[in-house]
Amino acid sequence: NQLTDGFKHLKYHLPQITLPQQYVSFISGFNYNITTLDSTLGFGLDMYMGQQNKFYQMLQLPKYKTRCMNTDYIVSDAIRGWLIHTYDKNEKLNNLLNHMIFYGKLYYALDAALPDVEDSIKIQYSSAQMKYCKTFQKNMWAYFTEKNCLYNNDLKEVAPFISDGPFTSEISKECPPRIAAYVGWQVVRSYMNKSENVTVEQLMKTDAQIILAKSKYKP
């Protein structure tokens, strides 16, 4: 029911999107939580058995992963996975700003699909990590702008800000992983708050540089 409701919301805001035609649950061998293929959306049920599951402990899976391996995350993970499947076209321009705004758009679309789901579930952050982001949002933006990171297209230097892990070591051990995605989300929210007539579908087609400029993002 939650998936049906979420995809209905998504289709309302993104009328041109193609929705999954088939849902498949499977046992992934503890490898994949969500997978997509053509018109199929798959769920690895062995990836949502609860943080304290004995198999996770036997496999010594890292705590930052198992914290989100419960049923609370299935719907959000699934819709986010389908959005990535739909919109990830491997653009040639791979600078940090493009990565930021790409994920910012995805999370904004997820907002539209799941308006009643907490941000922490959508981005898989703990309450402490969410508090860090809200407290140091200004500092994080200053870090990216003052160090001229936004237009860096060296994947080795971009990766630490978009990759999963226990934290973003380049900033601090308290800074959550994938921090560029969180910041991009806030930039996109700022852009949409200042663009009353822009639809979610139009947002998904808008250039990252235009979004940044018009967002006037100043945390």
C-alpha positions as CSV (number, residue, x, y, z in Angstrom):
1,N,0.0,0.0,0.0
2,Q,2.8,2.4,0.8
3,L,4.6,1.7,-2.5
4,T,1.3,2.2,-4.4
5,D,0.7,5.5,-2.7
6,G,4.3,6.6,-3.2
7,F,4.3,5.9,-6.9
8,K,0.9,7.5,-7.3
9,H,2.3,10.7,-5.8
10,L,5.4,10.4,-8.0
11,K,3.3,10.0,-11.2
12,Y,1.3,13.0,-10.2
13,H,4.4,15.2,-10.0
14,L,6.3,13.5,-12.8
15,P,3.6,12.6,-15.4
16,Q,6.1,11.5,-18.0
17,I,7.9,9.0,-15.8
18,T,7.5,5.3,-16.6
19,L,6.6,3.4,-13.4
20,P,7.7,-0.2,-12.7
21,Q,5.5,-2.8,-14.4
22,Q,6.6,-5.6,-12.1
23,Y,7.8,-5.9,-8.5
24,V,9.9,-8.9,-7.5
25,S,11.2,-9.9,-4.0
26,F,14.3,-12.0,-3.9
27,I,17.1,-13.2,-1.7
28,S,20.2,-11.4,-2.7
29,G,22.9,-13.3,-0.7
30,F,23.3,-10.1,1.4
31,N,24.4,-8.1,-1.7
32,Y,21.6,-5.9,-3.1
33,N,18.8,-4.1,-1.3
34,I,17.1,-2.6,-4.4
35,T,17.7,-3.6,-8.0
36,T,16.2,-2.4,-11.3
37,L,16.1,-4.0,-14.7
38,D,14.0,-2.6,-17.6
39,S,10.5,-2.3,-16.1
40,T,11.2,-4.4,-13.0
41,L,11.8,-3.2,-9.5
42,G,13.3,-5.8,-7.2
43,F,13.7,-6.0,-3.4
44,G,16.4,-8.0,-1.6
45,L,14.4,-9.1,1.4
46,D,17.5,-10.4,3.2
47,M,18.7,-6.8,3.3
48,Y,15.8,-5.6,5.5
49,M,15.8,-8.1,8.4
50,G,16.6,-5.7,11.3
51,Q,19.7,-4.2,12.7
52,Q,20.3,-6.9,15.2
53,N,19.8,-9.8,12.8
54,K,22.2,-12.7,13.7
55,F,23.3,-13.1,10.0
56,Y,24.4,-9.5,9.8
57,Q,26.4,-10.0,12.9
58,M,27.9,-13.2,11.6
59,L,28.9,-11.5,8.4
60,Q,30.3,-8.5,10.4
61,L,28.5,-6.0,8.3
62,P,29.4,-2.4,9.3
63,K,27.0,-0.7,11.7
64,Y,26.4,2.3,9.4
65,K,24.9,-0.2,6.9
66,T,22.9,-2.4,9.3
67,R,21.3,0.6,11.0
68,C,19.2,1.1,7.9
69,M,18.6,-2.6,7.1
70,N,15.0,-2.8,8.4
71,T,11.6,-2.5,6.9
72,D,11.2,1.3,7.7
73,Y,13.5,1.9,4.7
74,I,12.1,-0.3,2.0
75,V,9.6,2.1,0.4
76,S,12.0,5.1,0.4
77,D,14.9,3.0,-0.9
78,A,12.7,1.5,-3.6
79,I,11.4,4.8,-5.0
80,R,14.9,6.4,-4.8
81,G,16.3,3.4,-6.6
82,W,13.7,3.8,-9.4
83,L,14.4,7.5,-9.7
84,I,18.1,6.7,-10.1
85,H,17.2,4.1,-12.7
86,T,15.2,6.6,-14.6
87,Y,17.4,9.7,-14.4
88,D,21.0,8.5,-14.2
89,K,22.2,9.0,-17.7
90,N,25.9,9.3,-16.9
91,E,26.3,12.9,-18.0
92,K,29.7,13.8,-19.4
93,L,30.1,16.7,-16.9
94,N,31.1,15.0,-13.7
95,N,32.0,17.9,-11.4
96,L,30.9,18.0,-7.8
97,L,28.2,20.5,-8.5
98,N,26.5,18.3,-11.0
99,H,26.6,15.3,-8.6
100,M,25.2,17.5,-5.8
101,I,22.3,18.8,-7.9
102,F,21.6,15.4,-9.4
103,Y,21.0,13.9,-6.0
104,G,19.3,17.1,-4.8
105,K,16.8,16.6,-7.6
106,L,16.3,13.0,-6.7
107,Y,15.6,13.7,-3.0
108,Y,13.3,16.6,-3.9
109,A,11.3,14.1,-6.1
110,L,11.4,11.7,-3.2
111,D,9.9,14.5,-1.1
112,A,7.0,14.8,-3.6
113,A,6.5,11.0,-3.6
114,L,6.7,10.5,0.2
115,P,5.6,13.8,1.8
116,D,5.0,12.2,5.2
117,V,8.3,10.3,5.4
118,E,11.1,11.9,7.6
119,D,14.1,13.3,5.8
120,S,16.3,11.0,7.9
121,I,14.7,7.9,6.4
122,K,15.0,9.3,2.8
123,I,18.7,9.9,3.1
124,Q,19.5,7.2,5.7
125,Y,20.9,9.4,8.4
126,S,20.7,8.9,12.1
127,S,19.1,11.7,14.3
128,A,22.6,12.7,15.4
129,Q,23.7,13.0,11.7
130,M,20.6,15.1,10.9
131,K,21.4,17.4,13.8
132,Y,25.0,17.8,12.6
133,C,23.8,18.8,9.1
134,K,21.3,21.4,10.4
135,T,23.9,22.8,12.9
136,F,26.8,23.0,10.4
137,Q,25.0,23.6,7.2
138,K,26.6,27.0,6.8
139,N,30.1,25.5,7.5
140,M,29.7,22.7,5.0
141,W,28.6,25.2,2.2
142,A,31.6,27.4,3.1
143,Y,33.9,24.4,2.9
144,F,32.7,23.6,-0.7
145,T,32.8,27.2,-1.9
146,E,36.0,28.4,-0.2
147,K,38.0,25.3,-1.4
148,N,36.6,25.7,-4.9
149,C,35.3,22.1,-4.8
150,L,32.1,22.7,-6.8
151,Y,33.7,22.6,-10.2
152,N,36.2,19.9,-9.5
153,N,35.8,17.0,-11.9
154,D,38.5,14.7,-10.6
155,L,36.5,11.7,-9.6
156,K,39.1,10.7,-6.9
157,E,38.6,14.1,-5.2
158,V,34.8,14.1,-5.8
159,A,34.1,10.5,-4.6
160,P,34.6,11.1,-0.8
161,F,31.7,13.5,-0.8
162,I,29.3,11.3,-2.7
163,S,30.3,7.8,-1.5
164,D,28.7,5.8,1.3
165,G,30.6,5.1,4.5
166,P,30.5,5.8,8.2
167,F,31.4,9.5,7.7
168,T,33.0,12.1,5.4
169,S,36.6,12.1,6.6
170,E,37.6,15.1,4.5
171,I,35.3,17.3,6.7
172,S,35.2,15.5,10.0
173,K,34.4,12.1,11.7
174,E,31.0,13.6,12.7
175,C,30.1,14.6,9.2
176,P,27.6,12.1,7.6
177,P,28.5,10.3,4.4
178,R,27.3,11.4,1.0
179,I,27.3,14.9,2.4
180,A,27.3,16.4,-1.2
181,A,23.8,14.8,-1.7
182,Y,22.5,16.4,1.4
183,V,23.8,19.9,0.5
184,G,22.5,19.5,-3.0
185,W,19.1,18.6,-1.6
186,Q,19.0,21.9,0.3
187,V,20.1,23.9,-2.7
188,V,17.3,22.4,-4.8
189,R,14.8,23.1,-2.0
190,S,15.9,26.7,-2.0
191,Y,15.6,26.9,-5.8
192,M,12.1,25.5,-5.7
193,N,11.0,27.8,-2.9
194,K,12.1,30.7,-5.1
195,S,10.5,29.3,-8.3
196,E,6.8,29.0,-7.7
197,N,5.9,28.1,-11.2
198,V,8.5,25.4,-11.7
199,T,7.1,21.9,-11.6
200,V,9.0,18.9,-10.4
201,E,9.2,17.6,-13.9
202,Q,10.7,20.9,-15.1
203,L,13.2,20.7,-12.2
204,M,14.5,17.4,-13.3
205,K,15.4,18.9,-16.7
206,T,17.0,22.1,-15.3
207,D,20.8,22.6,-15.6
208,A,22.7,22.4,-12.3
209,Q,24.3,25.8,-12.8
210,I,21.0,27.5,-13.3
211,I,19.6,25.9,-10.2
212,L,22.6,27.0,-8.1
213,A,22.4,30.6,-9.4
214,K,18.6,31.0,-8.9
215,S,18.6,29.2,-5.6
216,K,20.5,32.0,-4.0
217,Y,21.4,29.4,-1.4
218,K,22.8,31.0,1.7
219,P,22.5,28.7,4.8
